Amino acid sequence: MSPAASRVLHRLSATESVTARVIAADLMLARSTVAKALTVLESAGHAVRVRAGHTTGPDTWRRTNTPPPVSTGTAPAVPDTGSRQRLGRGELRAMVAACFAEHPGRAYTPGDIARILDRSAGAVANAIQRLVAQELLTPAGIRPRRYRANPDA
């Protein structure tokens, strides 16, 4: 929980219900910061929005009876970003070299390799430049830029 969310939660504990604008003024925080904190608290089950309706005034917020989470002293879990994992140093370069090694006579653009590996075309282009500097790849075309495995390497 962010420091702002903790302060907002503490402020919600002080009264029965309160508007986001009043919280922002009391805590001297931007209303956008308070709104984000309230959304986080609501999704965690620590706050409830009481909708005022379209013409009756602003929504109010109140704290739920849920106890605050107990800190375990560990870092929060990293959200799952899918099946792709961050690569270690030199791993992308090795993956790019392997693609070229599988089909030594074929010329590829950085975009072709990026789609095969499901990686950023810019990162793949950087890896290709390093492989060209190491003379493992040779340029095979200018427009579009294409490369192929160096047969002499």
Residue pairs with C-beta under 8 A, 6 or more apart in sequence:
1 9
1 40
1 44
1 69
2 37
2 40
4 27
4 29
4 33
4 34
4 36
4 37
5 37
5 40
5 41
7 27
7 29
7 37
8 23
8 27
8 29
8 34
8 37
8 38
8 41
8 47
9 37
9 41
9 46
9 47
9 63
9 68
11 18
11 23
11 26
11 27
12 18
12 23
12 41
12 46
12 47
12 61
12 62
12 63
13 63
16 62
17 50
17 60
17 61
17 62
18 60
18 61
18 62
19 58
19 59
19 60
19 61
20 31
20 34
20 35
20 38
20 58
20 59
20 61
21 31
21 58
23 29
23 34
23 38
23 61
24 30
24 31
24 33
24 34
27 34
38 47
38 49
38 61
41 47
42 48
42 49
44 69
45 64
45 66
46 63
46 64
46 66
46 68
47 61
47 62
47 63
47 64
48 61
48 62
48 63
48 64
49 59
49 60
49 61
50 59
50 60
50 61
50 62
51 59
52 58
52 59
52 60
84 118
84 119
87 95
92 117
92 119
92 123
92 124
92 127
93 127
93 130
93 131
95 117
95 119
95 127
96 113
96 117
96 124
96 127
96 128
96 131
97 131
97 136
97 137
99 108
99 113
99 116
99 117
100 108
100 113
100 131
100 136
100 137
100 147
100 148
100 149
101 149
103 149
104 148
104 149
104 151
105 148
105 149
106 148
107 140
107 141
107 146
107 147
107 148
108 146
108 147
108 148
109 144
109 145
109 146
109 147
110 121
110 122
110 124
110 125
110 128
110 145
110 147
111 121
111 124
111 144
113 119
113 124
113 128
114 120
114 121
114 123
114 124
117 124
128 137
128 147
131 137
131 147
132 138
132 139
132 147
135 150
135 152
135 153
136 149
136 150
136 153
137 147
137 148
137 149
137 150
138 147
138 148
138 149
138 150
139 145
139 146
139 147
140 146
140 147
140 148
